[in-house]
Amino acid sequence: MLELLDADWTFVNERLARHYGIPGVVGSGFRRVTYPPGEPRRGLLGHGSVLALTSYADRTSPVLRGKWAMEVLLGSPPPPPPPDVPDLEDTVVAEDGRLLSVRARARRAPRATA
């Protein structure tokens, strides 16, 4: 299981290898290749397919990705959120006019009380 999450290899064909900048792959057949040194995209959770599946069209979603991992990888779906927990705002702007990251928006979200 740990190798799936942190593998330094993937399967690509020529088209995918070109997209990800992996040299030396020729042909339409998929083959196992080791990522180049320093490649941050490792393991199952770093695959473009998983990243796209567990995101919204215009932004990432650590909550969707975590829910997917719990359901699909661990076979243990998370409980539904409490009814008084609001959704994150789609766009939150900092005092200096920059859009906040998903992480920063989550930190600013009101907390539910028990």
N, C-alpha and C positions, 0 to 999 in steps of 0.2 A: 504494500500500500504506500509506504513512504517513497518508493522509487517513482510511483505515478505522480506524486506531488512535487518531486524535486529532480526529476530525470534531466540529464544533460543531453538528451537525444530526442529525436522526433522522426516521423515518417513524412517524407516529401517527395513530390515528383518535380520535374524540371520547372514547371510553372510556379509551384509554391516556393521552391528554392529560390527562384529569381525574385519573387515577391518579398521574401524574407532576407534576401541578400546572402544566401548560403551558396558558396561556389562549388563547382565540380559535379553537379547533378544533371544528367542528360536523360531525356526520354520521358514518356508519359507514365511509366510504372513507378509505384511508390517504393521507396527504400529507406532503410534506417540510416540516419546521419547524426553525427554528434554536432551539437551547436558550437559555433566558433567561441573561443575564449572571450569572456566578458559579456556574453549575451544575457540580458536580464530576463528574457522570456524562457522560463524553464518549467518543466513538468506540465501536468494536465491543466492546472489552473491558469497557466500562461498561454495555452493554445488560443489562437484567434477565434476558433469556433466556440469555445467555452466563454471567452470574453464577450463575444457578440451575443450569445444566447442569454447571458446573465446580465445584460445591460439594457438600458433604454436606448432609443434611436439616437438621442443627442447627448447622452452622458452615461457614465459608469454607474453601477449600483452595488455597493458592497453588501447591502441587505439582500438583494436578489441573488447575488453570488453565494452568500452564506446559506440562504434558504435552499438553493439548488444543491450545494455541497451536502447539506444535512439530509435532504431527501434522496438524492441519487447516490452519493458516495457512502453515506453512513446508514441509509435506510431508516432514518429517524426524523420525520418532519417536525419542524418547530411548532409550538403552540401558536394560536392566533394572538395578535397583539391585544393588550387591554383596550377596551372601548374608548378610553379617554386619552389615548396617545394620538396626537395629530400627525398627518403626513408632513414630510419636509416640504418647505416651500421650493418651487421649481427654480426660482431665481432669487438669490439674496446678494445684495451688494454691500461691500464693506464701506466704511466711512471715507476711504480714499477713492471710491468709485470702481474698484476691481470687483469682479464676480468672485464669490467665495467658492472654494472647492467643496466637493461632497463631504469630505471629512470635517471641514470647518462649519458647514451648515448643520451637520449632525451634532456637533459640539454646542451649537447655539440653540438647538431645538429645546422647547420646554420639556421638562422631565415629568413623567407620570408620578402621581403620588399613590402610595399604597393604602 
